[in-house]
Amino acid sequence: MKRPLVTTNEAARHPLRRSLPPVALAAPVERSQDQDLKLFVLSFTAFFVCIWTLLM
């Protein structure tokens, strides 16, 4: 059995997708605890302002 020199993505079914190289997965990005805290404070403040505006 002869195989072509170009490696193909055999999991792909469509001929065009089969000719494309396999998708490389990105490395996981590390998030610091500081970013999580900032997002929590921002969300809490936005919620507080919305509720306070509704009550006034």
N, C-alpha and C positions, 0 to 999 in steps of 0.2 A: 504494500500500500504506500503510494507516494503522497507526501503532504506538501503543500505549498511552503515556500520559504518565509512568507509573511505569516505571522501568527494571527489568528482570528479569534474573535470572541464567539465561541461555539454555543454559548448560552443564548445568544441573540437568534431570533427566528427569521427576521427580515433580511434579505440580501444586503441592503444598504447598511443596516445596523451591524451586520456580521463583518463588514469590511472595516468598521471603525475600531480603533484600539480599545481595550477594556478600560473602564472607568477606574481611576485611582482614587482611593479613599483618603480624605484629608485627616491629618493627625488631630486628635482631640485638643481643644483649646482649654488651657487652665484659666479658671476665673478666681480672682481673689475674693476674700471675704469682704473687702472694702467695697467692691462693686455691688455685692448683694445688699449690704447695709444701705448704700446710697439709693438703690432701687426701692428698698422698703420704705425709707424715709420719704422719698419723692411720691410714692404711691399713697402713703398714709396722709401726707400733706394735701395731695390733690383730692382725696376722698373727703378729708375734713373740710376743705374749702367748698366743695360741691354741696355737702350736707348743710354747712353753715349758711350758704347762699340760699338754699331751698327753705330753710327755717326763717330767714329774715324777710 
